[in-house]
């Protein structure tokens, strides 16, 4: 098996974390090479931007960091080097203007990921970064060299420092297949199992709901549940009814709490407020008014303002007795219980939870069991909801790991 010429720094994985690390290292004057298993770089980054490239979020720093839950302090260390404002400045430096949407999310002006990626790759090439595609990392050889498989056959590399930025376990077709978990565990690295994050959940729908409501959105809804500490949690937004459950931004925002409850108890429960802007007393008053021949559906579409999807879900989750009593029906509209019975598969999730444990890494994100090997991005044990939080932390972890590599390289020379 041929060995390639020595390379001071090798990055494996050409997503946001790997590319940001490459830029940081190359700007500091180090020769950098990147290997990626896919035919082109940034595949998941580009697909995530198809519906509008949500780069980061304009939320205040304290609230922003709270989105990372138990990992808020750890991720907060990365954000010291590259926070949301600095990320916007970085994009501006690439010629990409950004704006803050009504939800607080930050987008490029043209809403696309491809122009940003093209400008970024031009900068990296100008810095001398070499990118090798179709190079799948296979782990280590018996003598500790990095093994790769590519169109030209297998090869070996032995850089002075390596960054692993291989993504999590979702969207395997785009390169994030989680195959690295077994390779690191074989080397004594503690890795928590990868689980779906920002994912859909399963429900036991009736055949009627499956046939008539799958794919329909529920807009302007609030969800209520409790977090791991028993504290009430409330989010507002929209989600979608699917053939076998629920998915969408509002569900993704509380997916971590729902997943943990489901794994702990075998099911998860949340409560829906179908009319956040109307009080229960108002609803009851409207529902007690004379119908004058109107059906319940027409009555609910009137002043209560329920659309067809909300009415269908209300029928699905309430009894005839509850629907015939205005007081009970008003209470159900404001607090409709929904039971979730399972998770959609990891490969369908937007991102993954779990990964390399914090205590397996130094503060500079080097593996304690493998000196000279650093990690960044979704490989690490953190998670965040969609809304720009995922991407920001991936970018920031790449820069943080690169700075850790620079410190290590300088100390070891």
C-alpha positions as CSV (number, residue, x, y, z in Angstrom):
1,X,0.0,0.0,0.0
2,X,1.6,3.3,-1.1
3,X,2.3,6.1,1.4
4,X,1.8,9.7,0.4
5,X,4.5,12.3,1.1
6,X,4.3,13.7,4.7
7,X,1.7,16.4,5.3
8,X,1.9,18.7,8.4
9,X,-1.8,18.9,8.8
10,X,-4.6,16.6,7.3
11,X,-8.3,17.3,7.8
12,X,-10.7,14.4,7.1
13,X,-14.1,15.8,6.3
14,X,-15.0,18.8,4.1
15,X,-18.1,20.1,5.8
16,X,-18.3,23.5,7.7
17,X,-16.2,22.4,10.6
18,X,-13.4,20.9,8.5
19,X,-13.3,23.8,6.0
20,X,-13.3,26.4,8.8
21,X,-10.4,24.6,10.5
22,X,-8.6,24.5,7.2
23,X,-9.0,28.3,6.7
24,X,-7.8,29.0,10.2
25,X,-4.7,26.8,9.9
26,X,-3.8,27.9,6.4
27,X,-4.2,31.6,7.4
28,X,-1.6,30.9,10.1
29,X,0.8,29.7,7.4
30,X,0.5,25.9,7.7
31,X,0.2,23.6,4.7
32,X,-3.2,21.9,4.9
33,X,-4.7,19.1,3.0
34,X,-8.4,17.9,3.2
35,X,-9.7,14.4,2.3
36,X,-13.4,13.8,1.9
37,X,-15.2,10.6,0.9
38,X,-17.7,12.3,-1.3
39,X,-17.2,13.4,-5.0
40,X,-17.5,17.1,-3.9
41,X,-17.3,19.1,-0.7
42,X,-20.0,20.4,1.6
43,X,-22.8,18.1,0.3
44,X,-24.9,18.2,3.5
45,X,-24.2,22.0,3.8
46,X,-25.6,22.5,0.3
47,X,-28.7,20.4,0.8
48,X,-29.4,22.1,4.1
49,X,-29.5,25.4,2.2
50,X,-32.0,24.2,-0.4
51,X,-35.0,25.7,1.4
52,X,-33.1,28.8,2.5
53,X,-29.6,28.9,4.0
54,X,-30.1,29.5,7.7
55,X,-26.6,30.5,8.7
56,X,-27.0,31.5,12.3
57,X,-29.4,33.3,14.7
58,X,-29.6,36.9,16.0
59,X,-30.7,35.8,19.5
60,X,-28.8,37.4,22.5
61,X,-25.7,35.4,23.6
62,X,-27.1,34.0,26.8
63,X,-30.3,32.7,25.1
64,X,-28.2,31.5,22.2
65,X,-25.9,29.4,24.3
66,X,-28.9,27.9,26.2
67,X,-30.0,26.2,23.0
68,X,-27.1,23.7,23.5
69,X,-28.6,22.4,26.7
70,X,-26.1,20.4,28.8
71,X,-23.3,21.3,26.4
72,X,-23.9,25.1,26.7
73,X,-20.6,25.8,28.5
74,X,-18.6,23.6,26.2
75,X,-20.0,25.0,23.1
76,X,-19.8,28.4,24.7
77,X,-16.0,28.0,24.7
78,X,-16.0,27.5,20.9
79,X,-18.3,30.5,20.4
80,X,-15.7,32.7,22.1
81,X,-13.7,32.4,18.9
82,X,-16.6,32.6,16.5
83,X,-20.0,33.7,17.6
84,X,-23.0,34.6,15.5
85,X,-21.9,38.2,14.9
86,X,-18.4,37.1,13.9
87,X,-19.9,34.5,11.6
88,X,-21.8,37.2,9.8
89,X,-18.7,39.3,9.5
90,X,-16.9,36.3,8.1
91,X,-19.6,35.8,5.5
92,X,-19.4,39.5,4.6
93,X,-15.7,39.0,4.0
94,X,-16.6,36.4,1.4
95,X,-18.9,38.9,-0.3
96,X,-22.0,37.4,1.2
97,X,-24.4,39.9,2.7
98,X,-26.8,38.6,5.4
99,X,-30.1,39.7,6.9
100,X,-32.2,38.9,10.0
101,X,-35.6,37.3,9.2
102,X,-38.7,37.9,11.2
103,X,-38.0,34.8,13.4
104,X,-34.5,36.1,14.3
105,X,-32.8,33.6,12.0
106,X,-30.0,34.9,9.8
107,X,-29.8,34.2,6.1
108,X,-27.7,35.2,3.1
109,X,-29.4,37.8,1.0
110,X,-30.0,35.4,-1.8
111,X,-31.0,32.6,0.6
112,X,-28.6,30.2,-1.0
113,X,-25.7,28.1,0.3
114,X,-23.9,27.6,-3.1
115,X,-22.5,31.1,-3.6
116,X,-21.1,31.1,-0.1
117,X,-19.5,27.8,-0.6
118,X,-18.0,28.8,-4.0
119,X,-16.5,32.0,-2.5
120,X,-15.1,30.0,0.5
121,X,-13.5,27.4,-1.8
122,X,-11.8,30.2,-3.8
123,X,-10.4,31.6,-0.6
124,X,-9.1,28.2,0.5
125,X,-7.5,27.6,-2.8
126,X,-5.8,31.0,-2.6
127,X,-4.5,30.0,0.8
128,X,-3.0,26.9,-0.8
129,X,-5.4,24.3,0.8
130,X,-5.5,21.1,-1.2
131,X,-8.7,19.1,-1.3
132,X,-8.8,15.5,-2.3
133,X,-12.3,14.0,-2.9
134,X,-13.4,10.3,-3.1
135,X,-11.0,9.5,-0.3
136,X,-12.7,7.4,2.3
137,X,-11.0,7.1,5.6
138,X,-10.7,3.5,6.9
139,X,-9.0,4.0,10.2
140,X,-5.3,3.3,11.1
141,X,-2.8,0.8,9.9
142,X,-0.9,-1.5,12.3
143,X,1.9,1.1,12.5
144,X,-0.4,4.0,13.1
145,X,-0.8,5.5,9.7
146,X,-4.1,6.8,8.4
147,X,-5.6,4.4,5.8
148,X,-7.7,5.7,2.8
149,X,-9.5,4.0,0.0
150,X,-9.9,5.9,-3.3
151,X,-10.3,5.5,-7.1
152,X,-6.6,4.8,-7.3
153,X,-6.6,2.1,-4.6
154,X,-5.7,2.2,-0.9
155,X,-3.1,4.6,0.5
156,X,-1.5,5.6,3.7
157,X,-0.8,9.0,5.2
158,X,1.0,10.1,8.4
159,X,0.6,13.8,9.1
160,X,1.9,15.5,12.1
161,X,-1.6,16.5,13.1
162,X,-5.0,15.3,12.0
163,X,-8.5,16.8,12.4
164,X,-11.5,14.5,12.1
165,X,-14.6,16.4,11.0
166,X,-16.7,13.5,9.7
167,X,-20.2,14.6,10.8
168,X,-22.7,12.7,12.8
169,X,-24.9,9.8,11.8
170,X,-27.7,11.3,9.8
171,X,-28.0,11.6,6.0
172,X,-25.6,8.8,5.2
173,X,-26.1,9.4,1.4
174,X,-24.3,12.7,1.9
175,X,-21.4,11.2,3.8
176,X,-22.4,11.4,7.4
177,X,-22.8,7.7,8.1
178,X,-21.3,7.4,11.6
179,X,-18.9,4.7,10.5
180,X,-16.1,6.5,12.5
181,X,-17.7,5.5,15.8
182,X,-16.4,1.9,15.7
183,X,-13.0,3.1,14.5
184,X,-12.6,5.4,17.5
185,X,-13.9,2.9,20.0
186,X,-11.4,0.4,18.8
187,X,-8.7,3.0,19.8
188,X,-10.1,3.4,23.3
189,X,-12.1,6.6,22.7
190,X,-15.4,6.9,24.6
191,X,-18.2,7.6,22.2
192,X,-21.9,7.9,23.1
193,X,-24.3,6.2,20.8
194,X,-25.5,8.4,17.9
195,X,-29.3,9.1,18.2
196,X,-31.7,11.1,16.0
197,X,-31.9,14.8,16.8
198,X,-34.1,17.4,15.0
199,X,-36.2,14.4,14.0
200,X,-39.8,13.3,13.4
201,X,-41.7,11.1,15.9
202,X,-44.2,8.3,15.5
203,X,-47.9,8.4,16.5
204,X,-50.7,5.8,16.3
205,X,-52.9,7.6,13.8
206,X,-56.2,6.3,12.6
207,X,-56.5,5.3,8.9
208,X,-58.7,8.3,8.3
209,X,-56.0,10.7,9.5
210,X,-53.3,9.0,7.5
211,X,-55.3,9.1,4.3
212,X,-56.7,12.6,4.6
213,X,-54.2,14.7,6.6
214,X,-50.7,13.4,6.0
215,X,-48.6,16.3,4.7
216,X,-50.8,19.0,6.2
217,X,-49.3,21.7,8.3
218,X,-50.5,23.0,11.7
219,X,-49.6,26.7,11.9
220,X,-49.4,29.0,14.9
221,X,-49.4,26.3,17.5
222,X,-47.8,26.1,21.0
223,X,-46.4,22.9,22.5
224,X,-46.1,22.4,26.2
225,X,-44.0,19.8,28.0
226,X,-41.4,19.4,30.7
227,X,-37.6,19.1,30.4
228,X,-35.4,16.7,32.3
229,X,-35.4,18.8,35.4
230,X,-39.2,18.9,35.5
231,X,-39.4,22.5,34.4
232,X,-42.1,23.6,32.0
233,X,-41.0,24.1,28.4
234,X,-43.1,26.0,25.9
235,X,-42.4,26.7,22.2
236,X,-44.5,28.3,19.4
237,X,-44.4,27.6,15.7
238,X,-45.6,25.1,13.2
239,X,-45.3,21.4,12.4
240,X,-46.7,18.9,10.0
241,X,-48.8,15.7,10.3
242,X,-47.1,12.8,8.5
243,X,-48.3,9.4,7.6
244,X,-47.2,7.9,10.9
245,X,-46.5,10.9,13.2
246,X,-45.4,14.5,13.4
247,X,-42.4,16.4,12.1
248,X,-41.3,20.0,11.4
249,X,-39.6,22.9,13.0
250,X,-41.7,23.1,16.2
251,X,-41.2,19.4,16.9
252,X,-37.5,19.7,16.1
253,X,-37.2,22.5,18.7
254,X,-38.2,20.1,21.5
255,X,-37.0,16.8,20.0
256,X,-34.2,16.4,22.6
257,X,-36.6,16.5,25.5
258,X,-39.1,14.2,23.6
259,X,-36.5,11.7,22.6
260,X,-35.1,11.4,26.2
261,X,-38.6,11.0,27.6
262,X,-39.5,8.4,25.0
263,X,-36.3,6.4,25.6
264,X,-36.8,6.6,29.4
265,X,-40.5,5.8,29.6
266,X,-41.3,4.1,26.3
267,X,-43.4,7.0,25.1
268,X,-43.5,10.8,25.2
269,X,-46.3,13.2,25.9
270,X,-46.8,16.8,24.9
271,X,-49.7,19.1,25.0
272,X,-50.8,21.3,22.1
273,X,-52.4,24.7,22.3
274,X,-54.2,25.0,19.0
275,X,-55.2,28.7,19.5
276,X,-52.4,30.5,21.4
277,X,-54.0,33.9,20.8
278,X,-57.4,32.9,22.2
279,X,-58.3,32.2,25.8
280,X,-60.1,29.2,27.0
281,X,-62.9,31.4,28.3
282,X,-63.3,33.0,24.9
283,X,-63.4,29.6,23.2
284,X,-66.0,28.3,25.6
285,X,-68.2,31.4,25.1
286,X,-68.1,30.9,21.3
287,X,-68.7,27.2,21.5
288,X,-71.8,27.8,23.8
289,X,-73.4,30.1,21.3
290,X,-76.4,28.8,19.3
291,X,-75.3,26.9,16.2
292,X,-78.2,27.9,14.0
293,X,-77.8,24.7,12.1
294,X,-74.0,24.9,11.7
295,X,-71.9,21.7,12.1
296,X,-69.2,21.6,14.8
297,X,-66.6,21.9,12.0
298,X,-68.2,25.2,10.7
299,X,-68.4,26.5,14.3
300,X,-64.7,25.7,14.9
301,X,-63.7,27.5,11.7
302,X,-65.6,30.6,12.8
303,X,-64.4,32.7,15.8
304,X,-62.2,29.9,17.2
305,X,-60.3,30.1,13.9
306,X,-59.3,26.4,13.6
307,X,-58.4,25.2,10.1
308,X,-59.1,21.8,8.7
309,X,-55.9,20.2,10.0
310,X,-56.5,21.4,13.5
311,X,-60.1,20.2,13.4
312,X,-59.0,16.8,12.2
313,X,-56.4,16.5,14.9
314,X,-59.0,17.5,17.5
315,X,-61.3,14.8,16.3
316,X,-58.5,12.3,16.4
317,X,-57.5,13.0,20.0
318,X,-60.8,13.6,21.7
319,X,-63.9,11.6,22.4
320,X,-67.4,12.3,21.2
321,X,-68.4,13.2,24.8
322,X,-65.6,15.8,25.0
323,X,-66.6,17.4,21.7
324,X,-70.2,17.6,22.7
325,X,-69.4,19.6,25.9
326,X,-68.3,23.2,25.1
327,X,-66.3,23.5,28.4
328,X,-64.4,20.2,27.8
329,X,-63.9,21.0,24.1
330,X,-62.5,24.5,24.9
331,X,-60.1,22.9,27.4
332,X,-59.0,20.3,24.8
333,X,-58.3,23.0,22.2
334,X,-56.0,24.8,24.7
335,X,-54.4,21.6,26.0
336,X,-54.7,18.7,23.6
337,X,-52.6,15.7,24.7
338,X,-50.5,14.0,22.0
339,X,-48.7,10.7,22.7
340,X,-45.6,9.9,20.7
341,X,-44.7,6.2,20.4
342,X,-41.3,6.2,18.7
343,X,-38.5,8.0,16.8
344,X,-38.0,8.2,13.0
345,X,-34.8,6.5,12.0
346,X,-31.4,8.2,12.5
347,X,-30.7,8.4,8.8
348,X,-33.8,10.6,8.3
349,X,-32.9,13.0,11.1
350,X,-31.5,16.5,10.3
351,X,-28.7,15.9,12.8
352,X,-27.6,13.5,15.5
353,X,-27.1,13.5,19.2
354,X,-24.3,11.7,21.0
355,X,-20.7,11.4,19.8
356,X,-17.3,11.8,21.3
357,X,-17.6,12.5,25.1
358,X,-16.2,15.8,26.3
359,X,-13.9,14.1,28.9
360,X,-12.3,12.1,26.0
361,X,-10.9,15.4,24.6
362,X,-8.6,18.1,25.8
363,X,-9.8,21.7,26.0
364,X,-8.3,22.1,22.5
365,X,-10.4,19.2,21.2
366,X,-7.6,16.7,20.9
367,X,-8.3,13.1,21.7
368,X,-6.5,12.2,24.9
369,X,-6.1,8.6,23.7
370,X,-4.6,9.7,20.4
371,X,-2.2,12.6,20.7
372,X,-2.2,14.7,17.5
373,X,-5.7,13.7,16.5
374,X,-8.3,16.4,16.9
375,X,-12.1,16.4,16.4
376,X,-14.8,18.9,15.5
377,X,-18.4,19.3,14.4
378,X,-21.2,16.9,14.8
379,X,-18.8,14.1,15.9
380,X,-18.7,15.7,19.3
381,X,-21.3,15.0,22.0
382,X,-23.6,18.1,21.7
383,X,-26.8,18.9,19.9
384,X,-28.9,21.9,19.1
385,X,-32.2,22.7,17.5
386,X,-32.4,24.0,13.9
387,X,-32.5,27.7,13.5
388,X,-28.8,28.4,12.8
389,X,-27.5,26.9,16.0
390,X,-26.3,23.7,14.5
391,X,-24.2,25.4,11.8
392,X,-22.8,28.1,14.1
393,X,-21.5,25.5,16.5
394,X,-20.0,23.4,13.7
395,X,-18.2,26.5,12.3
396,X,-17.0,27.5,15.8
397,X,-15.8,24.0,16.7
398,X,-13.7,23.9,13.6
399,X,-12.0,27.1,14.4
400,X,-11.6,26.1,18.1
401,X,-10.0,22.8,17.1
402,X,-7.7,24.5,14.6
403,X,-6.5,26.9,17.3
404,X,-5.9,23.8,19.6
405,X,-3.9,22.2,16.8
406,X,-1.8,25.3,16.4
407,X,-1.0,25.4,20.1
408,X,-0.1,21.6,20.0
409,X,2.0,22.0,16.9
410,X,3.9,24.9,18.4
411,X,4.5,23.1,21.7
412,X,5.7,20.0,19.9
413,X,8.3,21.7,17.7
